[in-house]
Amino acid sequence: MIVSNICAILTIAFGAFGFLAPRYTLGALDLATTASTMGLSEMRASVGGLFVVMGAHALATQQKEAFFFIGIAFVGAALGRVVSLALDSPPFMKVAVFGGIEIALAVVLIYLNRPT
């Protein structure tokens, strides 16, 4: 469970950027707000709070299923990056780094916590 706990802590840390520092996160992701602050709200919600709470829940409960489903969420994020590579031509290195982290976390969390 040590490795799964480390992955959950990383999930919380990455989510904390979107949750607590949405303007920084927007810049890191090459995004910008418009006349509305809805983009900041979206960063705090889907990039931030979602991952903070998933990681915190897994740490608090120590349920293998919770860790497993964080891995599944990272599969979804990585899949989105693959589709984006095919359709959007984003900066390859940024996608490779972020996607690589997501894939690594997904593989570890799913493998270590898969249903038996």
C-alpha positions in Angstrom: 0.0 0.0 0.0 3.0 2.3 0.4 3.3 2.8 -3.4 -0.5 3.3 -3.8 -0.3 5.9 -1.0 2.5 7.7 -2.7 0.5 7.8 -5.9 -2.5 9.2 -4.0 -0.3 11.9 -2.5 0.9 12.8 -6.0 -2.7 12.9 -7.2 -3.5 15.3 -4.4 -0.4 17.4 -5.1 -1.2 17.7 -8.8 -4.8 18.5 -8.1 -3.8 21.1 -5.5 -2.3 23.2 -8.3 -5.6 23.4 -10.1 -7.5 23.8 -6.9 -5.4 26.4 -5.1 -3.5 28.0 -8.0 -5.8 27.9 -11.0 -4.1 30.9 -12.8 -0.7 29.1 -12.5 -2.3 25.9 -13.8 -3.9 27.8 -16.7 -0.5 29.1 -17.7 1.2 25.7 -17.4 -1.5 24.2 -19.7 -1.3 27.1 -22.2 -4.9 28.1 -21.3 -6.3 31.6 -20.7 -9.3 33.1 -19.1 -11.8 35.1 -21.2 -14.0 37.9 -20.0 -15.5 35.4 -17.6 -13.8 33.7 -14.7 -15.5 30.4 -15.5 -12.1 29.0 -16.6 -10.8 29.5 -13.1 -13.9 27.7 -11.7 -13.3 24.8 -14.1 -9.6 24.5 -13.1 -10.6 24.4 -9.4 -13.3 21.8 -10.1 -12.2 19.3 -12.8 -8.4 19.8 -12.6 -8.2 20.5 -8.9 -10.9 19.5 -6.5 -11.8 16.3 -8.3 -8.3 14.9 -7.9 -7.7 16.3 -4.4 -10.8 14.6 -3.1 -10.2 11.3 -5.0 -6.6 11.1 -3.5 -7.8 12.1 -0.1 -10.5 9.5 -0.1 -8.1 6.8 -1.0 -5.7 7.8 1.7 -8.4 8.1 4.3 -10.1 4.8 3.6 -7.2 2.7 2.3 -9.6 0.9 0.1 -8.0 -0.9 -2.9 -11.1 0.0 -5.0 -10.5 3.8 -4.3 -6.9 3.5 -5.5 -8.0 1.4 -8.5 -10.5 4.0 -9.6 -7.9 6.8 -9.4 -6.0 4.7 -11.9 -9.0 4.5 -14.1 -9.4 8.3 -14.0 -5.8 8.6 -15.1 -6.5 6.2 -18.0 -9.3 8.6 -19.1 -6.9 11.6 -18.8 -4.2 9.9 -20.8 -6.8 8.8 -23.4 -7.8 12.4 -23.8 -4.2 13.3 -24.5 -3.9 10.6 -27.1 -7.0 11.8 -28.9 -5.7 15.4 -28.6 -2.4 14.3 -30.3 -4.4 12.9 -33.2 -6.8 15.8 -33.6 -5.4 19.0 -32.1 -1.6 19.0 -32.7 -0.8 20.2 -29.1 2.8 20.8 -28.0 4.2 17.2 -28.2 6.6 17.5 -25.2 4.0 18.9 -22.8 1.5 16.2 -23.8 4.3 13.5 -23.5 5.3 14.7 -20.0 1.8 15.1 -18.6 0.5 12.0 -20.4 3.5 10.0 -19.3 2.8 10.8 -15.7 -0.8 9.9 -16.1 0.0 6.6 -17.8 2.6 5.7 -15.1 0.1 6.5 -12.3 -2.6 4.6 -14.0 -0.5 1.5 -14.6 0.8 1.4 -11.0 -2.6 2.1 -9.4 -4.5 -0.4 -11.5 -1.9 -3.1 -11.3 -1.4 -2.9 -7.5 -5.1 -2.5 -6.7 -6.9 -4.6 -9.4 -9.8 -6.7 -8.3 -8.9 -10.3 -7.6 
